[in-house]
Amino acid sequence: MKTYKIVTIGGGSSYTPELIEGFIKRYAELPVRELWLVDIEEGKEKLNIITKLAERMVKKAGIPMEIHSTLNRREALKDADFVTTQFRVGGLHARSLDESIPLSHGLIGQETNGAGGMFKALRTIPVIFEILKDCEELCPNAFVVNFTNPAGLVTEAVLNHTSWERFIGVCNLPYGMEVGVSKILEAEKSRVRVHMAGLNHMVFGLDVFLDGVSVKRDVLEKMATESESLNMKNIMDLPWSPEFLRGLDAIPCAYHRYYFQKDQMLSHMLEDFKTGETRASQVMAVEEDLFRKYQDEDLADKPKELELRGGAFYSDAAVNLISSIANDKRDIQVVNTRNKGAIASLPFDAAVEVSSIITKDGPVPLATGLLPAAAEGIVQQLKSFERLTVKAALSGKYEDAYVAMVTNPLVQSEHLGRKVLDDLLLAHEKHLPAFKETIEALRKRP
């Protein structure tokens, strides 16, 4: 039986125990010979803690999986079969800036949406490109499974500005939506499939199948009349009105609230911001507690508190995908991949989040046609924003970043866009080497 070498970039993440659990649960179908956990010098302490926990988990499971950890990425990548990426450039401090700076100007501050999401992408894309250069040399046949946010935007950059094709973006949101729909239907998840299409964190459930029969209307009606929700731990759970759900005729994801309930979401975030609280500050507290638990030498399982981190279903989404590729399962999963005409109104080469058949050669997106009218406009606008953000990440030019910022639906103000852009450029200078000259010029402005 073939065994696999898997490398996880960002191995010191608090999410990693989810991943370890996933590999352990599926060892019979996906025998991982070596799991290499990679991090940078700043993450050394957390990496050591996670590595010891991973070793305890594997020992308890009684499987012959070798756990390795290193700060040398190239050492780990040699002959890898799969590479997973789950890192945060600048750590949670950078996330705090992404959230708080837009809020200080009266705009939504969120790590993957709006101005904050744009700057997370600007910091992340160059690092992903560096990783792929190493992969081209050391593991040219590997699949890179990216969990680093903003997953869709990063996938857009890779598929259209590198030669690396075996790159797939993964998010736990679609998996969580299917779990939520299964609960609404009071059915086992294995009997339920939600056909989804759109962009990462802007994906729509276009149809729901129970044992192969469409039951979307039933699900929408239950959501409308029984206030059933498909929410995530990290997003405020505002109810959708019955009229909106019926008119949309699709199942919204939790992140749609930032766009379709913008005023309420912003008001809530500003109230928290006044007291010095952001989602980043909450996550910092959760992480501190998690790593305290991870150090317990008697702990050999993933602690339940990890779900508070927003990582629920991470292992299912990531490991299911890897196993399906390894075993050529040809099942259907929702991933970020090249459109190839699946969504008729988006470019052929664009990265989309869409239900796809997972094969040994990667995802084959399912034809979807046009999106619902209510989805078409916002998806088109966000795709334009994504492409402009990638252009800015590559050029390092102020004007490219400025247009991208103002184009985002959560900004849409040339005046405020400039203020937020300038503040974020200066705040993240250390992690924006492509913008060195731009930032120097910015500092010299009167």
Buried (B, 14 or more C-beta within 10 A) or exposed (E): EEEBBBBBBBBBBBBBBBBBBBBBBBBEEBBBEBBBBBBBEEBEEBBBBBBBBBBBBBEEBEBEBEBBBBBEBEEBBEEBBBBBBBBBBBBBEBBBBBBBBBBBBEBBBBBBBBBBBBBBBBBBBBBBBEBBEBBEEBBEEBBBBBBBBBBBBBBBBBBBBBEBEBBBBBBBBBBBBBBBBBEBBEBEBEEBBBBBBBBBBBBBBBBBBBEEEEBBEEBBBBBBEEEBBBBBBBBBEBBBEBEBBBEBBBBBBBBBBBBBBBEEBBEBBBEBBEEEBBBBBBBBEBBEBBBEBBEEEEBBBBBEEBBBBBBBBBBBBBBBBBBBBBBEBEBBBBBBBBBBEBBEBBBEEBBBBBBBBBBEEBBBBBEBEEBBEBBBEBBBBBBBBBBBBBBBBBBBBBEBBBBBBBBBBBBEBEEBBBBBBBBBBEBBBEBBEBBEEBBEEBEEEE
